[in-house]
């Protein structure tokens, strides 16, 4: 595991951080197979931002779950930093997911009983960082997300935009190489949506990460470096 993580940490700008080939995902419903993903793939380079677009129900979130190591494809390959994740056991997948991948969801998914600061600290503490260092980095991230003034507030005491900016800060907690975002502004009004998306793009580019984001908003998709689509289950 250490060797794999060390090799992933040597990825430089322009290198391929994720490679997906012939990905397929089939579910069984009512005893019958339901083929959501039917093949195709893409490469994601460090420093690159890709928009994933397609009709509702086409499999965009399913693809994100697979490449984010939250689910396993039925067939095909996913390489992260050149390492074939389909060959890894669950502990290895969990470690790579925690250390190398950040997630932003349509709803912030912050823990209601914890403050904004604590929510951002939690991923770092789970990875073994000491509390003092985690607190300092969490404050820095909240500041970069323009929400440091809400550090001591619970999610229910914050606006929707503030909650989502806190969720962005949390996604960056462990300095991931890859950021995956599933409709990251879908629950916000247009004004707050653009503010959060501007912040997201700025932080991704400033930190030289790679990002794959799902969106139905073609105005947001146009701001990506490129677009990929899912058509009849084929990723292209």
C-alpha positions in Angstrom: 0.0 0.0 0.0 2.8 2.5 0.9 4.5 1.8 -2.4 1.3 2.5 -4.3 0.6 5.7 -2.5 4.2 6.9 -2.9 4.0 6.3 -6.6 0.7 8.2 -6.8 2.3 11.1 -5.0 4.9 11.5 -7.7 2.3 12.4 -10.4 3.3 15.7 -12.0 1.2 18.2 -14.0 0.0 16.8 -17.3 0.3 13.2 -16.1 -2.7 10.9 -16.3 -4.2 10.6 -12.8 -7.1 8.4 -13.9 -7.6 6.1 -16.8 -11.0 4.4 -17.4 -11.4 1.7 -20.1 -14.4 -0.3 -21.3 -16.3 0.3 -18.1 -19.5 -1.6 -17.5 -21.9 -1.7 -14.7 -24.9 -4.0 -14.5 -27.6 -4.1 -11.7 -30.1 -6.9 -11.2 -33.7 -5.6 -10.8 -36.6 -8.1 -10.5 -34.3 -10.9 -11.5 -33.4 -9.1 -14.7 -30.1 -7.4 -15.6 -30.1 -3.7 -16.0 -27.1 -2.5 -18.0 -26.3 1.1 -16.9 -22.8 1.4 -18.2 -22.0 -0.4 -21.4 -18.4 0.5 -22.2 -16.2 3.4 -23.2 -13.8 5.4 -21.1 -11.6 8.5 -20.7 -8.3 9.8 -19.4 -8.1 12.5 -16.7 -4.9 14.4 -16.5 -3.5 16.3 -13.5 -4.6 19.9 -13.7 -7.5 19.1 -16.0 -11.2 19.7 -15.4 -13.7 17.5 -17.2 -17.5 17.9 -17.3 -19.6 14.7 -17.4 -22.9 15.4 -19.1 -25.8 13.3 -20.3 -29.5 12.8 -19.7 -31.0 12.0 -16.3 -30.7 8.3 -15.6 -27.9 7.8 -18.1 -25.4 6.6 -15.5 -23.4 9.7 -14.6 -23.7 9.2 -10.8 -23.0 5.5 -11.3 -19.8 6.3 -13.2 -18.7 8.7 -10.4 -19.4 6.0 -7.8 -17.2 3.6 -9.6 -14.3 5.9 -10.4 -14.5 7.2 -6.8 -14.0 3.6 -5.5 -17.4 3.7 -3.7 -18.7 0.9 -6.0 -17.1 -1.7 -8.3 -17.8 -1.9 -12.0 -19.0 -5.2 -13.4 -16.2 -5.1 -16.0 -13.5 -2.9 -17.4 -10.5 -1.2 -15.8 -9.9 1.9 -13.7 -6.3 3.0 -13.2 -5.4 5.7 -10.7 -1.9 6.9 -11.1 -1.2 3.8 -13.1 -2.4 1.4 -10.4 -5.3 -1.0 -11.3 -7.8 -0.4 -8.5 -10.0 -3.4 -9.6 -7.2 -5.7 -8.4 -7.0 -4.1 -5.0 -8.7 -5.4 -1.8 -11.2 -3.2 0.0 -8.6 -1.9 2.5 -6.4 -0.7 -0.3 -9.3 0.9 -2.1 -10.4 2.7 1.1 -6.9 4.0 1.7 -6.6 5.4 -1.8 -10.1 6.9 -1.7 -9.3 8.7 1.6 -5.9 10.0 0.6 -6.2 10.7 -3.1 -9.8 11.4 -3.9 -12.1 14.3 -2.7 -15.9 14.3 -3.1 -18.4 17.2 -3.4 -22.0 16.2 -3.6 -25.2 18.0 -4.6 -26.2 18.3 -1.0 -23.4 19.2 1.4 -23.7 16.1 3.6 -22.1 17.9 6.5 -22.6 16.3 9.9 -25.2 18.3 11.8 -23.7 17.7 15.2 -20.3 19.1 14.3 -19.2 22.7 13.5 -17.9 23.7 10.1 -14.3 23.5 11.5 -14.9 20.0 12.9 -16.5 18.8 9.7 -13.4 19.8 7.7 -11.1 18.3 10.4 -12.7 14.9 10.4 -11.2 13.5 7.1 -7.7 14.5 8.3 -8.2 13.0 11.8 -9.4 9.8 10.1 -6.1 9.7 8.1 -4.1 9.9 11.3 -3.2 13.6 11.4 -2.9 15.1 14.9 -5.6 17.4 16.1 -3.5 20.6 16.3 -2.3 20.2 12.7 -5.8 19.2 11.5 -7.3 22.3 13.2 -4.8 24.6 11.6 -5.2 23.2 8.1 -9.0 23.2 8.5 -9.0 26.9 9.3 -6.8 27.6 6.3 -9.2 25.7 4.1 -12.2 27.5 5.5 -10.5 30.8 4.9 -9.7 29.8 1.2 -13.4 28.9 0.8 -14.4 32.3 2.2 -16.3 30.8 5.1 -13.8 31.0 8.0 -16.2 33.4 9.8 -18.5 30.4 10.2 -15.9 28.0 11.6 -17.8 27.6 15.0 -21.2 27.3 13.5 -23.2 24.1 12.9 -24.5 23.4 9.4 -28.1 24.3 10.5 -26.9 27.8 11.4 -25.4 28.4 7.9 -26.9 29.4 4.5 -27.0 26.9 1.7 -24.0 28.6 0.0 -22.0 28.6 3.2 -22.8 24.9 3.7 -21.6 24.0 0.2 -18.4 26.1 0.5 -17.7 24.3 3.7 -18.3 21.0 1.9 -15.7 22.1 -0.8 -13.2 22.8 2.0 -13.8 19.4 3.5 -13.3 17.7 0.1 -9.8 19.3 -0.1 -8.9 18.3 3.5 -6.4 15.5 2.6 -5.0 17.4 -0.4 -6.4 14.9 -3.0 -5.1 14.5 -6.5 -8.6 14.0 -7.9 -11.8 15.9 -7.0 -15.1 14.3 -8.0 -18.2 16.5 -7.8 -21.8 15.3 -8.4 -24.0 18.3 -9.3 -22.0 20.4 -6.8 -24.3 23.5 -7.3 -27.5 21.7 -8.0 -29.2 22.5 -4.7 -28.4 26.3 -4.9 -30.1 29.3 -6.5 -28.3 30.6 -9.6 -26.4 33.4 -7.8 -25.0 31.2 -5.1 -24.4 28.4 -7.6 -22.1 30.5 -9.6 -20.3 31.7 -6.5 -19.6 28.2 -5.3 -18.6 27.0 -8.8 -16.2 29.9 -9.2 -14.6 29.0 -5.9 -14.4 25.3 -6.9 -12.7 26.0 -10.2 -10.3 28.5 -8.5 -9.3 26.0 -5.8 -8.8 23.1 -8.2 -6.7 25.1 -10.6 -4.7 26.8 -7.8 -3.9 23.4 -6.2 -3.2 21.8 -9.6 -5.7 19.0 -9.0 -7.8 17.1 -11.5 -11.6 17.4 -11.4 -14.4 15.4 -12.9 -17.8 16.9 -12.3 -21.3 16.0 -13.2 -23.7 18.7 -14.3 -26.9 19.3 -16.2 -26.0 23.0 -16.6 -24.3 23.5 -20.0 -23.1 26.9 -18.9 -21.0 25.2 -16.3 -19.9 22.4 -18.6 -18.6 25.0 -21.1 -16.1 26.1 -18.5 -14.4 22.7 -18.3 -11.4 21.9 -20.3 -13.4 19.2 -22.1 -16.6 17.3 -21.8 -17.5 13.6 -21.8 -20.9 12.2 -22.3 -22.8 9.0 -21.5 -25.0 8.0 -24.5 -26.9 4.7 -24.4 -24.6 3.6 -21.6 -21.4 4.3 -23.5 -18.8 6.8 -22.0 -17.3 8.9 -24.7 
